[in-house]
Each structure stands twice: as structure tokens, then as C-alpha cells.
Amino acid sequence: MRNLSQHEIGSLIANLCVAEDWTKVFVSERFSADYVHSTRFSGRVVLGHFEKSFTIAGGLVRHSGIRNATIHNCEIGDNVLIENVLNHISNYTIGEDCYIQNVNVIAVEEFSTFGNNVRVSVLNEMGGREVPIYDNLSSSLAYIIALYRHKKKAIENFEKLIEKYARESGSDMGSIGKGVKILNTGTIKHVRIGDYAKIVNTSRLENGTVNSNKMAPVYIGDSVIAKDFIFSSGSYVADAATVSKCFAGQSCHISHSFSAHDSLLFANCKFENGEACAVFAGPFTVSIHKSSLLIAGMLSFLNAGSGSNQSNHMYKLGPIHQGIIERGSKTTSDSYILWPAKVGAFSLVMGRHYRHSDTSDMPFSYLIEKSDDTYLIPGVNLRSVGTIRDAQKWPLRDTRTDPQLLDMINYNLLSPYTIQKMIRGRSILTELRVVSGETSETYTYRSSKIKNSSLRNGITLYEKAINKFFGNSLIKRLEKTNFENIDQVREQLKPTHKLGEGEWVDLSGLFVPKSEVERIIEQVENGQITLCKIEERFRELHRDYYDMEWSWAYGAMQRYYNIDLSKITADEIRSLVESWRESVVTLDEMIYKDAMKEFSITSMIGFGVDGSEMEKLEDFESVRGEFESNPFISAVHKHIEVKSALARELLSRLSTL
């Protein structure tokens, strides 16, 4: 960089530019004053060269340069266009190829951490579970900070680590990365903006970070107001959304006047129209309908129906209550839950629930309201076509394009986490039947009621799912290997990973042994681990999932079936494989029958409006297709064939033993 020549100063003055001190204006060697007009400079200013033109909507061409602006204490890169700044741009470094037009003010007024270390009061609006956010916050780390408050020393050290990161990454200078477009925008104060972000028609951004990059740009659109925030790569915030004290994860979508405050919204969440307050929304939480309020809840993979609501306030000590809806659940239209309550994984909530039930050990269930009581139908979602469809669609809807993923996400329906719950659930249901009698019409369990038929079906469904999981694990372990004797089979079955035994937890998307969470917490308590190492550990655990899964399954199978895998016989393996095959086929047939309901006569109501019954059928098939040719139905048939073939193939290899 160099000082301006006298000739260049003269040209700038002729172009109606003024400077507090021309000796504090520095320029690149290829700088030309021809593209700087009607601009006021103050403080130390560095200007690049202006040699590029921008083609904007409608084919209009604008040459880079600075026109109609006040620039204070800024470094401006090459080929930047800054035009029509109503107030000023102060204390910013602006990268090359940026396009900034029609803005009110872009400024940093004091030392800022740009949203880092903002404390978000999730779950309890009155405080006590605050999560300090930072640029690389993952759903798994946030889960530990929010829910493990009994580990006081660890929480204190977590907060110190994040505070240290915020302090070290803070500055009294803001930054706007390469290729950023900021158009027709009001106020931007204390905001750090990453490469290739697009900010268009936005009202106000204050104290935040836009972690955009070329691989996963961030878009902030019309009338957005955001304060004390971090928007991760690939996120989309538009259409009059209002955000305060929030973290938006990678590829998070917030639009259509959605309002969120004191909430954590992680990867691939989608929010429109409604409101979130003190919510911990794990990956793939979706709420897109009007009149929906998510409040004080821990959620993930949730689909909230229109008018879904919760209450965390009993008008006694304030809004202090919280609830947990475990992964993969749905709340139907106009559903309501009075916190505190806990809903098991992959459950359906229908109606209004006031009884503070806890169904966490009853995954894949329905919770249905009847006469103000909560009726629990255990395991019924295992035969639902919708559950299987969800499991297939989530990986396809992962729109993250950033190669550096923050949230580690496991999509498995059946895992040590859900199977351990089903084993407990089966045991609970069996005990209820023994204690209350097999002829009881209803059973009471944790503030919910279970009909006799539902209890019996629940036991059967859980047994089928448990057999399916253990069989899947066993066959996977023995695949593509030829055995000469049973000792080789036993050797193959031995776990190869030291981790996996014991209880598993769902760290908001990541399945891990609880012992590893405790190990991380212990290291944090002793000051032995950094934020980067914690996130690296989450990635390692995610990578090693299947090896750890087998370590868990090995021990769990022995306890569940009362067998010794180190001494297992060929006949015992054949029995397990046959049980697995029967369970898989039975569950698939249930799913097939459930899918048939979507092609019933009732489903055809509204088709062929002005025609005959035949025309109704033809209209239905032209829109929905024929049942047997439906891609999902074909996949069910294929699944049965593939699993049956796997069973036959393994039994064939074992036939000589």
C-alpha cells in the first residue's frame, strides 16, 4: 500500500470527495481515483483497486468503486462496490469483490465478540440452563451444557472455555468477507460476516456472526431483525423473521415471520410462521404452520403440526417448567402438552395432555387424549409406514454443503439407544400385566393409561423390533466370511472395540455410550481438554458407531436371550437368524398393510369430482399412482426379499458346521 499522490488527491477532490486527513488514506499500486465519487474519509482508510464490473438484476452493469458514502477507519479490498451509504461504514475490513449498496449504517463502535458467549436461556425461561453460544457450537456440546447442570465444575469450565474463545476471537474491527452482497439494508452493528453471504432488504442485524463461506453461503432476506445471534453456514433467514439470543445451525431455515428468542436451532431445522421460546431444537426439528408455539422443550427430528403448543407456566413460580420430546416424534394439529412431561422417541402426540406423563421408556408409541386422560399405545409406531418414511427422508433432506460439519447425526431408527428403551419397556409392560392382572381393562403407567389390548400388542411389537435389531447386528458381523468350524464363528463375534457397553444416550443427534459423555465431562472438570478436542471426540465417536454398537449388542444379546456368545452353537445361531427373519417379515407386512390405507376407498374421497366411480379411480391413480407401483411399496417388497436372502445365505454358510 502507498500514500495518495497529489494528482490523485486532486482528482478525488474534483470528484466531490473530502478527507479528514489525506495522509491517512492508503491505496494499492493499481488504485484509480476515477471510480471514487462523493465520499467522505476519516480515520485510517485503506483502499484496493477498482477494476471489476458487477452485472446486477435486469442486466444493469455497475463498476466497482465508492460513491455517496462516508468511510471511517476501514480497510477495503480490491474490486469492491460501495454505493449510497446513508450514514457511514465504520471500523470494518471489507474483502474483495463485495457489493454494498443502499445501506443505512455498518459499524463497530467498541470491542465486540460478535454474538459469541451470548448466554441463551434454553428450557427454563427463568434461567439455570443457559448455554453460551459460539461459532462452532454443536448440538451435542450444547446438550451437555444445558442438561448436565449437576456437574457444576464441568459447567463452570465449559463456560470459561467459551468465554476464552469469544475473547480471543473478538475485536474492535468488524469484518465482511469476500464476495459478500449487502443490498437495501438498514442497520448492521457489531456483526462479523463471512464469505459470500447475501444480505438483502434486511432491517437490522446487531451483535452477531454470519458464518458464511463459499461452499455454504448464508442468506438473510427481507425485513429480518436479528440481535445477539450466530447464523451457521448454509443457513437461510428471511421474510420478516425475528431472532433474538439465538444460535442457528448449519442449513437452518427460518422464514415467514417466525419469531425465536433464547433458542438453539441446530442443523437442518425448518421454522416458519410460528414461534419458538427457550427451545432446544436438535437437528431436523420442523415447525412450519401458523399458531404453533414451541416453548421450553428439548426436541429433535420433531414434526410439529399446525397449532402445536406447550405450556411451561402454572402461574405459581413463573415459567420454570420444561419438557422433553425425544427424537423422531410428531405432534398433530392442535396438540397441547402441559410441561413438565417427557415423550419417548418416535412417538405421535394427539390431543391435549395435562397429566405430566413420562413415556421415555416406551418409544414408537401413540399418546392420545381421551376425556382429559392420556392413553398410551406402546410400540404401535413400529408398524407405521410414516415412521419408515421419516427414517428414509431425513438423510435425503440433509442440505449441509459445508465440508466442516458441526452436528454429528445418526439416522438409525433402531440403535442401542432405542433398543435399550424397548427392552425396558417390554419388561415394564410384562410386569404391569403380572401385578395388575391379565384381565384388567386398563393399566396405569406414569400418569398415562394403557388398554389391555394395547399392552399385549406393545409387548409383541417390542419383541419383534428387538429381534430385528439383534439379528441385523449378528448378520452384519458374520457377513462375507466363510467358516470352517464353530470356533471361527465365535472368534468373529468377539467385539473389536473397547467402548460400547452400558447405557447409551442421544446427544441431540449423536448416539454415544453414556460412559464417554462422563469421560468428556471428567476431562473438562480437570482442565484436560479444549473445545476443539471435544468436537473432535464427538466426530470420533460418530465414526466408530457401528463398532461400538456391536460391543453393546454382544453383551445385550447374551442378557436378553440368556446365551453365551463365546460358547454359542450353530443351532443357536440358526434359531436367532430364523427369529430375526420372522420379525423382519412380520414388521414389513404390518407396514405394507398400513400403507394400503393410503389407497383405500376413503382416501379417494374428493377425486373424480364430477365423474363415475371408475373415473374416480382413474383420477386417483393419475395423481397418486397405483398401490403396487408406489416406490415405497416396491421398497418394502424389496426389503423382504433382501432380508430373506441374507438369512438363507448365512444359514447356508453355517450348514456345514
C-alpha positions, -999 to +999 in steps of 0.1 A: +000+000+000+011+036-006+000+072+001-021+090-024-002+112-049-011+149-051-026+142-085-049+115-070-059+138-042-068+165-067-089+140-087-107+129-056-115+164-046-127+171-081-150+141-076-165+158-046-146+137-020-133+150+013-109+136+039-102+145+075-065+138+067-055+127+032-022+113+046-042+086+064-057+073+032-037+045+017-042+028-016-030-001-037-005+004-065-032-001-092-057+023-075-075+047-097-094+078-084-118+077-113-142+053-095-145+072-062-171+099-060-189+119-033-172+101-005-160+113+029-130+096+045-119+098+082-096+078+104-072+054+087-086+041+054-071+016+030-084+012-005-078-015-030-081-011-068-113-009-087-111-028-120-142-051-120-178-045-130-209-062-115-239-072-135-270-070-114-306-080-118-320-069-152-286-068-168-276-034-153-238-031-151-222-012-122-184-006-120-167-012-087-157+018-067-171+040-039-199+065-044-221+085-020-206+071+012-189+080+045-160+057+053-143+058+087-113+036+097-118+009+072-098-015+050-115-021+017-103-048-006-100-049-044-130-046-067-155-036-041-186-016-049-199+006-021-227+029-031-253+050-013-245+047+024-270+069+042-249+072+074-215+056+075-193+024+074-170+025+104-143+002+117-146-026+091-124-048+070-142-055+037-130-083+015-126-083-023-155-085-047-181-072-022-212-054-034-227-030-008-255-007-020-282+013-003-275+007+034-280+028+064-251+021+087-224-007+090-204-001+122-184-014+151-184+011+180-164-008+206-148-042+213-172-069+203-174-107+204-199-107+176-225-128+193-200-153+208-206-160+245-242-147+244-260-168+271-291-184+258-317-194+284-330-226+269-356-248+286-361-227+317-370-191+309-361-181+344-325-193+339-304-221+352-297-239+319-280-211+300-259-222+270-232-197+259-231-199+221-200-197+200-191-201+163-186-239+163-212-249+188-226-284+181-259-298+192-240-325+212-220-300+232-250-278+238-269-308+251-243-315+277-241-278+288-279-275+290-288-308+307-258-317+329-261-288+353-255-312+383-218-313+370-211-278+384-174-278+380-176-290+344-203-264+335-181-237+350-152-249+329-173-252+297-183-216+302-147-205+308-136-223+275-163-205+255-156-172+272-119-176+263-128-184+227-151-153+225-124-130+240-097-143+217-118-140+186-133-107+195-121-074+180-129-037+178-129-041+140-157-059+122-151-079+090-170-086+058-156-115+038-150-120+001-179-118-024-205-106+001-236-088-012-254-063+011-283-045-006-311-022+006-304-030+042-308-009+074-285-012+104-256-036+107-238-031+140-212-054+156-217-081+130-190-103+115-199-115+081-183-145+063-175-150+026-203-150+000-231-141+024-261-124+008-280-098+029-309-083+010-336-059+022-328-068+058-340-044+086-315-048+114-286-070+125-269-064+158-242-082+177-238-114+157-218-136+134-228-148+099-206-178+094-210-179+056-185-195+032-182-202-005-193-239-001-223-230+021-233-193+018-258-177+042-288-158+030-305-131+051-335-116+035-365-092+037-373-074+069-352-097+091-344-084+126-317-103+145-299-094+177-273-114+197-271-143+173-249-167+154-260-180+119-240-210+108-230-219+073-258-225+048-285-210+070-314-191+054-332-164+074-358-143+056-393-130+052-396-108+084-382-134+107-373-120+142-344-136+161-330-127+195-304-146+215-304-175+192-280-199+175-290-212+141-272-243+130-259-253+095-286-252+068-312-240+093-342-223+076-361-195+094-387-175+075-423-163+071-424-141+101-412-168+125-402-154+159-375-170+180-358-159+212-335-177+237-334-207+215-309-231+199-318-243+165-295-269+150-287-284+116-315-287+090-342-272+113-370-255+094-392-229+111-419-208+096-449-187+107-449-197+144-428-190+175-400-206+195-392-196+230-365-211+252-364-241+228-335-266+223-343-277+187-320-305+177-314-315+141-343-317+117-369-301+140-397-287+118-424-263+126-439-245+096-475-238+105-492-208+119-504-207+156-476-231+166-456-224+197-426-244+207-417-234+242-392-247+269-388-280+251-359-303+242-366-316+207-350-333+177-363-347+144-397-333+155-425-325+131-449-301+148-484-300+134-504-268+130-514-252+163-490-274+183-485-258+217-469-264+251-471-246+284-443-240+308-461-217+333-485-228+360-489-193+374-472-201+406-434-195+405-432-184+369-423-201+336-399-226+352-411-259+337-396-278+308-403-309+287-385-334+265-399-349+233-373-374+222-361-378+187-384-385+157-417-376+173-448-358+158-473-335+173-506-334+155-527-304+147-539-285+178-520-308+201-510-295+235-487-307+263-485-292+298-449-293+310-433-310+327-436-341+306-414-365+287-423-382+254-405-413+242-386-414+209-406-418+176-439-412+192-471-395+180-488-370+203-525-363+195-549-342+215-544-322+248-523-337+276-523-323+312-511-352+333-473-348+332-467-383+317-433-398+312-432-423+283-394-422+277-391-460+281-420-465+256-406-454+222-425-457+190-458-451+208-490-431+204-502-407+231-539-400+226-561-378+247-595-392+258-617-374+283-587-354+296-567-386+302-535-396+283-538-430+267-505-447+258-504-472+229-469-487+232-448-496+201-476-490+176-454-467+155-431-496+147-457-508+122-464-473+108-454-465+072-449-429+083-421-438+107-402-457+080-407-429+055-393-404+081-362-426+085-356-425+047-363-388+042-340-373+069-307-382+052-321-370+019-331-337+035-296-330+049-288-300+028-255-291+045-228-284+020-201-272+043-173-298+044-168-290+081-199-303+098-208-291+133-235-316+143-228-353+141-261-370+132-271-407+134-303-415+115-308-451+127-343-460+139-330-490+158-299-484+179-286-492+213-304-461+225-339-471+213-334-509+218-324-504+255-356-485+260-377-512+242-361-538+264-371-518+295-405-511+280-412-547+274-402-555+309-424-528+323-454-539+303-449-575+313-447-565+350-478-544+347-497-573+334-485-596+362-491-570+390-525-557+378-537-590+363-541-601+328-578-594+327-576-557+337-592-534+311-567-507+316-533-502+333-518-471+347-482-461+340-466-428+349-498-407+346-509-424+314-534-452+308-528-483+287-556-505+274-552-543+278-551-549+241-525-521+236-503-536+263-503-571+248-496-557+213-469-535+227-450-564+242-452-583+208-441-552+188-412-545+211-401-582+209-402-581+171-381-549+170-356-562+195-352-594+175-348-574+143-320-552+158-300-581+173-304-601+141-293-572+120-262-568+142-254-605+142-257-610+104-237-578+097-210-592+120-209-626+102-213-614+066-188-621+038-169-647+059-166-684+053-163-706+084-147-740+087-157-746+123-178-730+151-147-716+168-141-693+139-177-681+142-172-674+179-140-656+172-157-634+146-184-625+171-159-611+196-162-573+199-132-554+185-139-520+201-133-514+238-163-490+241-200-495+238-211-514+270-236-499+293-263-473+288-264-451+257-276-416+253-288-394+224-267-362+224-293-344+202-285-364+171-254-384+181-257-418+198-229-425+222-223-446+253-230-426+284-196-436+298-180-414+271-201-384+280-189-389+316-153-392+304-155-359+285-171-342+315-143-355+337-117-342+313-134-308+313-136-308+351-098-314+352-090-289+325-076-315+302-095-308+270-102-279+247-133-270+227-117-283+195-108-316+211-143-320+225-158-316+190-131-339+176-141-365+201-177-363+190-166-369+154-145-400+165-175-414+184-197-409+154-172-426+131-168-456+155-206-460+160-210-494+143-181-510+161-194-497+195-229-508+186-217-543+182-199-541+216-232-532+232-252-557+212-228-585+221-235-581+258-272-572+255-279-602+234-264-625+260-286-610+287-317-608+266-316-643+251-297-659+281-270-672+259-232-672+260-219-659+226-184-671+234-198-707+235-227-703+210-236-733+189-246-734+152-281-744+162-284-713+185-273-691+156-298-707+133-325-700+159-315-663+162-315-659+124-349-675+120-363-653+147-348-623+130-362-632+096-397-638+110-396-605+129-384-585+098-410-600+076-438-596+101-430-559+107-427-553+069-461-569+064-476-546+090-460-516+073-474-528+040-509-530+054-506-496+070-496-482+036-526-498+020-548-474+040-535-445+018-551-462-012-584-471+004-618-460-009-619-434+019-586-419+006-603-415-028-629-391-015-625-358-034-611-375-065-631-377-098-654-350-085-678-349-114-674-384-127-683-420-121-667-445-097-644-456-125-634-420-132-628-415-095-604-445-095-587-432-127-583-397-113-569-411-081-543-433-099-533-405-122-524-383-092-513-409-066-503-438-088-512-475-083-505-491-050-482-519-061-461-495-083-456-470-055-419-466-049-422-471-012-443-502-016-418-516-040-391-508-015-410-528+012-412-558-012-375-555-020-366-553+017-384-585+025-367-602-004-332-589+005-335-598+042-349-633+034-320-638+010-295-627+037-310-652+062-307-680+036-272-671+027-260-671+063-278-704+071-262-719+040-227-709+052-235-724+087-249-756+073-216-774+073-209-766+110 
